[in-house]
Amino acid sequence: MVNEQMRENWNAGAAGWVENEAIFDAVFAPVTAAVLKAAEVEPGHRMLDVGCGSGTLLAAGTGAGASAVGVDISEVMAEAARRRVPEADVIVADAQVTDLLEAVPGKRFDRVVSRFGVMFFDDPVAAFANIRRACEPGARMVFDCWRTEEENPVFTAGSSVILERLEPQPEPSDLNAPGPTAFADADRLASLLSDAGWESIGIAPFDFECDYGIGGGDGVEERLASILGSGVGRLAKERLQPELGPEGWEALLDEVRAELRGHLVDGVVKFPGATWLVTATNP
Ligand SMILES: C[S@@+](CC[C@H](N)C(=O)[O-])C[C@H]1O[C@@H](n2cnc3c(N)ncnc32)[C@H](O)[C@@H]1O
């Protein structure tokens, strides 16, 4: 089955994401706002959120008067989205291969949106072509995706302390392999979208501040919580926590906190965030 590895990863990782949903929503709020502004969702639109996760954009879409449909490969994510946005239709499905109009009958989509939900396909051309087939002529797609890991300290700050202790360390993946930074190469991304039949493709840098200082704190605990909820945190809990015991584990967490304090900007954990804001039209 295609995208099997990602299905497993996201089913395993969804609980950590949902648990920290409020932190992600605060840190990624500028991205959410940028996607929504470019999408210009209007009352009466049918909007598809690809890789909808726990439903941030679905909530915004229904709030704007659209009829919102979420597709996510992870059952746990979809359940969370249904709880959060009961008025949206949310399906557990692989957006690369599922006939979306058959799965959620209704009119063709006027808008496709995604916040960090489209970089995980085994075959991105097949996926973007499949999504396009469910769209109205003239429909607009807007998504945001990460640029390189080097430009985004959010991938390593704090978690590098844990990674160094994990034996064997997770393999670094091929730059274009499915994963958060799969679309860092804008020329490659433009070709993929064009090969999938999309037109008027725009790929513009969108830079923002990943600001963990939620509610006026220094953001250290928020950043730590999001690391522990991620894949690295999961591996650490499985492999290191039993081996280190309660005191050793707390000592490791203190090391992470100390590393994070090295990233304080004006007393708060903040990193530059480097993404592409992508727009495209179905001819
Ligand atoms: C980084 S999370 C982003 C979640 C959400 N968009 C947000 O911003 O909170 C990526 C999401 O894409 C979903 N996903 C990955 N591969 C997918 C696929 N082939 N079809 C549908 N969803 C997929 C994952 O299950 C996960 O919920």
The ligand as an SDF file (V2000), in Angstrom:
LIG
                    3D

 27 29  0  0  0  0  0  0  0  0999 V2000
    2.6000   18.2400   10.1300 C   0  0  0  0  0  0  0  0  0  0  0  0
    0.9910   17.5720   10.2850 S   0  0  0  0  0  0  0  0  0  0  0  0
    0.0250   19.0230    9.9670 C   0  0  0  0  0  0  0  0  0  0  0  0
   -1.3880   18.9000   10.5080 C   0  0  0  0  0  0  0  0  0  0  0  0
   -2.2670   20.1340   10.2950 C   0  0  0  0  0  0  0  0  0  0  0  0
   -2.3640   20.5040    8.9090 N   0  0  0  0  0  0  0  0  0  0  0  0
   -1.7520   21.2880   11.1330 C   0  0  0  0  0  0  0  0  0  0  0  0
   -1.1350   22.2030   10.5910 O   0  0  0  0  0  0  0  0  0  0  0  0
   -1.9780   21.2600   12.3580 O   0  0  0  0  0  0  0  0  0  0  0  0
    0.8510   16.6510    8.7760 C   0  0  0  0  0  0  0  0  0  0  0  0
   -0.4780   15.9440    8.5940 C   0  0  0  0  0  0  0  0  0  0  0  0
   -0.5470   15.3540    7.2770 O   0  0  0  0  0  0  0  0  0  0  0  0
   -1.1980   14.0910    7.3870 C   0  0  0  0  0  0  0  0  0  0  0  0
   -0.8340   13.2560    6.2340 N   0  0  0  0  0  0  0  0  0  0  0  0
    0.3840   12.7370    5.9340 C   0  0  0  0  0  0  0  0  0  0  0  0
    0.3190   12.0280    4.7930 N   0  0  0  0  0  0  0  0  0  0  0  0
   -0.9580   12.0990    4.3340 C   0  0  0  0  0  0  0  0  0  0  0  0
   -1.6460   11.5590    3.2080 C   0  0  0  0  0  0  0  0  0  0  0  0
   -1.0280   10.7850    2.3060 N   0  0  0  0  0  0  0  0  0  0  0  0
   -2.9830   11.8220    3.0640 N   0  0  0  0  0  0  0  0  0  0  0  0
   -3.6240   12.5810    3.9870 C   0  0  0  0  0  0  0  0  0  0  0  0
   -3.0190   13.1150    5.0790 N   0  0  0  0  0  0  0  0  0  0  0  0
   -1.7020   12.8840    5.2560 C   0  0  0  0  0  0  0  0  0  0  0  0
   -0.6860   13.5590    8.7280 C   0  0  0  0  0  0  0  0  0  0  0  0
   -1.4670   12.5200    9.2360 O   0  0  0  0  0  0  0  0  0  0  0  0
   -0.7110   14.8300    9.5830 C   0  0  0  0  0  0  0  0  0  0  0  0
   -1.9440   15.0030   10.2270 O   0  0  0  0  0  0  0  0  0  0  0  0
  1  2  1  0
  2  3  1  0
  2 10  1  0
  3  4  1  0
  4  5  1  0
  5  6  1  0
  5  7  1  0
  7  8  2  0
  7  9  1  0
 10 11  1  0
 11 12  1  0
 11 26  1  0
 12 13  1  0
 13 14  1  0
 13 24  1  0
 14 15  1  0
 14 23  1  0
 15 16  2  0
 16 17  1  0
 17 18  1  0
 17 23  2  0
 18 19  1  0
 18 20  2  0
 20 21  1  0
 21 22  2  0
 22 23  1  0
 24 25  1  0
 24 26  1  0
 26 27  1  0
M  CHG  2   2   1   9  -1
M  END
$$$$
